[in-house]
Amino acid sequence: MNSWKKVKYVFGNISTKSLAFIILLWVVITVLTVHALITRQFSEYTFDKNMITQRTAFDYKTEELPDGIVAAEGIIFPKTQKTINVIVETEVSAVEPVSAEGNYSILLTITAEGLWERSVALKENQHFSTRGTNIGLINENVSVDLEKIYSEIELISSEIIGYRPGKFLISIAPVIEGYITYEDSKIKLESDMSMKFELAQNQVALTGEKEYLKQIPIEKTETVENKINIFGAVISVPVYRYITLPVFLLYSVFALLVIISKRQIQIEQMTEADEIEREYKNRLVPILRPLDYKSKVHIPLVSIESLVRVSDEQDRGIFKYQCDEEGKIFYYVIENDFIYTYTVDINKK
């Protein structure tokens, strides 16, 4: 008990500024401790290790037009242009070297408005196997015979189907079967691309895209241990926790002892007048002069609680007069010919 009294005396007499500093420091330590507990020991970072691009481009050329005929962009006239030379190029590029292996062929497909479809190989299966950062897979120049296509359309329409649609589509497409390999990653080569023409009775019109591009990022995830920099010292998260948590617990006990000691000292040093003021401040009506007892029946009470009870029962206010000369405070409740009083010494604990 004597030890606690000494601790209470030392901690309880700490100044208000020191107490504010202790509380502020506790807040800082608490923030650091919470940060240590919520900080992950390891973090995962994902980044692009390689970027693979597959590009397929189409172009075409026709015979020279006769003198006097002006070329129209994307339009081919079958009566003057008998063939279309289609250039197909497919390449793979990457930041880091990759391997590509597989087969390709080039198909010509004729479609008659959903009634029928026919495919023929313009280039038979070709094998490729190569490695590098810039790989040319396909570089072909194939010829499309328009006269043969129109003859085939007439034959199928008149002799087999018995009906000739007004519009046809032809497409030239590379069919690629193979894979791109990079370390442990194996990516299937894209094959859904084609150059398309729309065939009418008197003209062939280019429709659709002439270039296809597909990018494939190869991502890698790395796990990195987080480090904390405290006042120039770099430490791991577990060490950070082992430091902050005990400091937080010990300092919290210290701060709590200071606050409790400070509060108990304040309570012990509180006068009866202070306690009355704290408890009944809103009910007290300060006055400048003491009340005259001569015309009233004076009834002194033994406690402020008794005076408050009288005030409640009679529905009267409580007057307060402080006499510094006598070192006393007088509390009054007036009810008709009666005056109820309670008196305390200003410095009475």
C-alpha positions in Angstrom: 0.0 0.0 0.0 2.8 2.4 0.9 4.4 1.7 -2.5 1.2 2.5 -4.3 0.9 5.7 -2.4 4.4 6.7 -3.5 3.6 5.8 -7.1 0.4 7.7 -6.9 2.1 10.7 -5.4 4.8 10.8 -8.1 2.5 10.2 -11.1 -0.4 12.2 -9.7 1.7 15.4 -9.4 2.8 15.3 -13.1 2.0 18.6 -14.8 -0.7 19.0 -17.3 1.8 19.6 -20.1 3.7 16.4 -19.2 0.4 14.5 -19.1 -0.5 15.8 -22.6 2.9 14.7 -23.9 2.5 11.2 -22.3 -0.9 10.8 -24.0 0.5 12.1 -27.4 3.4 9.6 -27.2 0.9 6.8 -26.4 -1.1 7.7 -29.5 2.1 7.6 -31.6 3.1 4.2 -30.2 -0.4 2.8 -30.7 -0.3 3.9 -34.4 3.1 2.2 -34.9 1.8 -1.0 -33.2 -1.3 -1.1 -35.3 0.8 -0.5 -38.4 3.1 -3.3 -37.4 0.2 -5.7 -36.9 -1.5 -4.9 -40.2 1.6 -4.8 -42.4 2.0 -8.0 -44.4 5.3 -9.8 -44.0 5.4 -10.7 -47.7 4.0 -9.0 -50.8 3.4 -10.4 -54.3 4.3 -8.3 -57.3 3.2 -9.1 -60.8 5.0 -7.7 -63.8 5.3 -8.4 -67.5 8.2 -10.7 -68.1 7.7 -10.9 -71.9 5.3 -9.5 -74.4 4.5 -11.6 -77.4 2.8 -10.1 -80.5 1.3 -12.1 -83.4 0.6 -10.0 -86.5 -1.1 -11.1 -89.7 -1.3 -8.7 -92.6 -3.1 -9.1 -96.0 -2.6 -7.3 -99.2 -3.6 -7.9 -102.8 -2.6 -7.0 -106.4 -4.4 -7.3 -109.7 -3.5 -7.1 -113.3 -2.9 -3.8 -115.0 -6.1 -2.1 -116.1 -6.6 -1.5 -119.9 -6.0 2.1 -121.1 -8.9 4.5 -120.3 -10.2 2.6 -117.2 -9.6 4.3 -113.9 -9.0 2.1 -110.8 -11.5 2.3 -107.9 -10.1 1.7 -104.4 -11.1 -1.7 -103.1 -13.1 -2.5 -106.3 -12.2 -5.2 -108.8 -14.0 -5.6 -112.1 -14.0 -9.3 -113.2 -14.3 -8.5 -116.9 -10.9 -6.7 -116.8 -9.2 -8.4 -113.8 -9.1 -12.1 -114.1 -7.0 -12.9 -111.1 -6.2 -11.5 -107.6 -2.8 -12.0 -106.1 -3.1 -12.1 -102.3 -0.1 -11.6 -100.1 -0.3 -13.2 -96.6 2.3 -12.4 -93.9 2.3 -13.7 -90.4 5.0 -12.9 -87.9 5.7 -13.2 -84.2 7.7 -10.7 -82.2 8.7 -10.7 -78.6 10.8 -8.8 -76.1 12.6 -12.0 -75.1 13.3 -14.9 -77.5 10.5 -17.4 -78.1 10.1 -20.6 -80.0 7.3 -21.2 -82.6 6.5 -24.6 -84.1 3.6 -25.9 -86.1 2.0 -26.1 -89.6 0.0 -23.7 -91.8 -2.0 -23.9 -94.9 -4.0 -21.2 -96.8 -7.6 -21.8 -97.7 -10.0 -20.2 -100.2 -13.6 -20.4 -99.1 -16.7 -19.5 -101.2 -19.9 -18.8 -99.4 -23.3 -18.3 -101.1 -25.5 -16.5 -98.6 -25.7 -19.4 -96.3 -26.9 -21.8 -99.0 -23.6 -23.5 -99.6 -20.0 -23.2 -98.9 -16.9 -24.7 -100.5 -13.2 -24.6 -99.5 -10.1 -25.3 -101.5 -6.4 -25.1 -100.5 -4.4 -22.4 -102.1 -1.3 -23.6 -100.2 -0.9 -27.0 -98.8 0.5 -27.8 -95.3 3.8 -26.1 -94.6 5.9 -26.8 -91.4 7.7 -24.2 -89.4 10.0 -24.4 -86.4 12.1 -21.5 -85.4 13.2 -19.3 -82.5 14.0 -15.6 -82.0 12.5 -12.3 -81.1 11.2 -11.6 -84.6 9.9 -14.7 -86.4 8.4 -14.8 -89.8 5.9 -17.7 -89.9 4.1 -17.1 -93.2 5.1 -15.1 -96.3 3.0 -16.3 -99.2 1.7 -14.9 -102.4 -1.3 -16.9 -103.6 -3.4 -16.4 -106.7 -7.2 -16.4 -106.8 -8.7 -17.2 -110.2 -11.9 -15.1 -110.6 -12.9 -16.8 -113.8 -12.7 -20.2 -112.2 -14.7 -19.0 -109.2 -17.5 -17.5 -111.3 -17.6 -20.7 -113.4 -17.9 -22.8 -110.2 -20.6 -20.6 -108.8 -22.6 -20.9 -112.1 -22.2 -24.7 -112.1 -23.3 -25.2 -108.5 -26.1 -22.7 -108.8 -27.6 -24.0 -112.0 -27.0 -27.7 -111.9 -26.9 -28.6 -108.2 -28.8 -26.0 -106.3 -31.1 -24.8 -109.1 -30.9 -21.2 -107.6 -28.3 -18.5 -108.0 -28.0 -16.1 -105.0 -27.3 -12.5 -105.8 -24.3 -12.2 -103.5 -21.3 -14.3 -102.7 -18.4 -14.0 -100.3 -14.8 -15.3 -100.8 -12.3 -15.4 -98.0 -8.6 -16.2 -98.0 -7.4 -17.4 -94.6 -4.2 -18.9 -93.2 -5.0 -21.9 -91.1 -2.3 -22.1 -88.4 -1.8 -25.1 -86.1 1.0 -24.7 -83.6 2.3 -23.1 -80.4 4.5 -20.4 -79.2 6.8 -21.5 -76.3 8.4 -19.3 -73.8 10.0 -21.0 -70.7 7.1 -22.8 -69.1 4.4 -21.0 -71.1 2.8 -22.6 -74.2 0.5 -20.3 -76.2 -1.7 -21.5 -79.1 -1.1 -19.5 -82.3 -4.1 -17.4 -83.5 -5.8 -18.7 -86.6 -9.1 -16.8 -86.8 -8.2 -14.2 -89.5 -9.0 -13.7 -93.1 -9.2 -11.4 -96.1 -12.7 -11.2 -97.5 -14.2 -10.1 -100.8 -17.8 -9.7 -101.7 -18.7 -11.0 -105.2 -21.5 -9.4 -107.2 -22.4 -9.9 -110.9 -20.2 -7.1 -112.2 -17.6 -6.4 -109.4 -15.6 -7.7 -106.5 -15.3 -5.5 -103.4 -12.9 -5.8 -100.6 -14.6 -6.0 -97.2 -13.3 -6.6 -93.7 -9.9 -6.0 -92.1 -6.4 -6.2 -93.7 -4.4 -6.5 -90.5 -4.9 -8.6 -87.3 -2.9 -8.0 -84.2 -2.9 -10.0 -81.0 -0.7 -9.3 -78.0 0.0 -11.9 -75.3 1.6 -10.6 -72.1 3.6 -13.2 -70.1 3.3 -12.3 -66.5 5.5 -13.3 -63.6 4.7 -13.1 -59.9 7.4 -12.6 -57.3 7.1 -12.8 -53.5 9.1 -10.1 -51.7 9.7 -9.8 -48.0 8.6 -6.4 -46.8 11.1 -4.3 -44.8 10.4 -1.3 -42.5 12.7 1.7 -42.3 12.6 3.1 -38.7 14.9 6.1 -38.1 17.4 4.8 -40.8 17.4 1.2 -39.5 15.9 -1.4 -42.0 14.2 -4.3 -40.1 11.9 -7.1 -41.1 8.1 -7.1 -40.2 8.4 -9.8 -37.4 11.2 -7.8 -35.7 9.1 -4.6 -36.1 6.2 -6.4 -34.3 8.5 -7.8 -31.6 9.7 -4.3 -30.8 6.4 -2.3 -31.0 4.1 -4.7 -29.2 6.0 -5.0 -25.9 6.7 -1.2 -26.0 2.9 -0.6 -26.5 1.9 -2.9 -23.6 4.4 -1.5 -21.2 3.8 2.1 -22.1 0.0 1.6 -22.0 0.4 0.3 -18.4 2.5 3.3 -17.5 0.1 5.8 -19.1 -2.9 4.2 -17.4 -1.1 4.4 -14.0 -0.4 8.1 -14.6 -4.0 8.8 -15.6 -5.4 6.9 -12.6 -3.0 8.5 -10.2 -3.7 11.9 -11.6 -7.5 11.4 -11.2 -7.2 10.0 -7.7 -5.1 13.0 -6.6 -7.6 15.3 -8.1 -10.4 13.6 -6.2 -8.5 13.7 -2.9 -7.8 17.4 -3.4 -11.3 18.2 -4.3 -13.2 20.3 -1.8 -16.8 19.8 -0.8 -17.7 23.0 -2.6 -15.9 21.7 -5.8 -17.9 18.5 -5.6 -21.2 20.4 -5.2 -20.3 22.7 -8.1 -19.5 19.7 -10.3 -22.7 17.8 -9.3 -25.3 20.6 -9.2 -23.8 23.4 -11.3 -26.9 23.7 -13.5 -29.2 24.0 -10.5 -27.3 26.7 -8.6 -28.3 30.4 -8.9 -25.4 32.7 -7.8 -26.4 35.8 -5.9 -24.3 38.9 -4.9 -25.5 39.4 -1.3 -26.5 37.0 1.5 -30.2 36.5 2.2 -31.8 38.0 5.3 -33.0 35.4 7.8 -34.8 37.8 10.2 -38.2 37.6 8.5 -38.0 33.9 7.8 -37.9 30.7 9.8 -34.3 29.5 9.4 -33.9 25.8 9.0 -30.2 24.7 8.6 -29.7 21.3 6.9 -26.9 18.7 7.4 -26.1 18.0 3.7 -26.5 19.4 0.2 -28.6 16.3 -0.7 -31.2 17.3 1.9 -31.3 20.8 0.4 -31.7 19.4 -3.1 -34.5 17.2 -1.9 -36.3 20.2 -0.5 -35.7 22.0 -3.7 -37.3 19.2 -5.7 -40.3 18.8 -3.3 -41.1 22.5 -3.2 -40.1 23.1 -6.8 -37.8 25.9 -5.8 -34.4 27.0 -7.0 -31.2 26.8 -5.0 -29.4 30.2 -4.4 -25.6 30.3 -3.8 -23.7 33.0 -2.1 -19.9 32.8 -1.6 -18.4 34.8 1.2 -14.7 35.0 0.7 -14.2 36.9 4.0 -15.6 34.2 6.1 -14.3 31.4 3.7 -17.8 29.9 3.4 -20.4 29.2 0.7 -24.1 29.5 1.6 -26.8 27.6 -0.2 -30.5 28.6 0.2 -33.9 27.4 -0.7 -36.8 29.8 0.1 -40.3 28.4 0.6 -42.9 31.0 1.9 -41.9 31.8 5.5 -39.1 29.2 5.6 -35.6 29.4 4.5 -33.6 26.2 4.2 -29.8 26.6 4.3 -26.6 24.5 3.9 -23.2 26.0 4.6 -19.7 24.6 3.7 -16.2 25.9 4.2 -14.5 26.8 0.9 -11.4 24.7 1.7 -13.1 21.7 3.3 -12.1 18.5 1.6 
